[in-house]
Amino acid sequence: MNNRHKVFVSYHHANDQYYRNLFENLFTNIYDIMVAKSVQIGEIDSTLKTETIRQKIRDEYLRDSTVTVVLIGSQTWQRKHVDWEISSSIRDTQLNARSGLLGIFLPSHPDYNKEKYNPNIIPPRLYDNAKCEFANLYDWNTNPNTVQSWIHEAFERRNKINPDNSYPLFVNNRTGNQWQ
């Protein structure tokens, strides 16, 4: 399968940098199944206005990506930037075509490798899109053929199923044990 896509990786920077680095190294450098894109720590000035940050994410980082992969760690659901990245990636605008979407439970997530997951401890917008079958959720895997097929399936679904972008955008990072 030679379906190489430009993949935006969304993740919780403080908690899950290790897995993001491993994911990008494996699938960009070693196996060469994707072109990785993501916002690195410090690349966007956090003192900018919210709408400016959202626009930078959309226009500078997501612009030519075709699939967004959300690495789901234990606190990823709390992060406003993850919410904004998901929201921007599933919008079909004049400048940016809609991306496919998928989520990968990391070994650090309480529901990793379980038959069922608690929807209240994954990003709510990702959950809404799993419910409407725009996005699929998987457990961490390092097999390049498996991950490549997940990415390609998300790419194929992006224009066949309408995403759900109705959840209100986060204003701040969340706290607590779950979002609902």
Secondary structure, 3 states (H helix, E strand, C coil): CCCCEEEEEECCHHHHHHHHHHHHHHHHHHCCCEEEECCCCCCCCCCCCHHHHHHHHHHHHCCCCCEEEEEECCCHHHCHHHHHHHHHHCCCCCCCCCCEEEEEECCCCCCCCCCCCCHHHCCHHHHHHHHCCCEEEEECCCCHHHHHHHHHHHHHHCCCCCCCCCCCCCCCCCCCCCCC
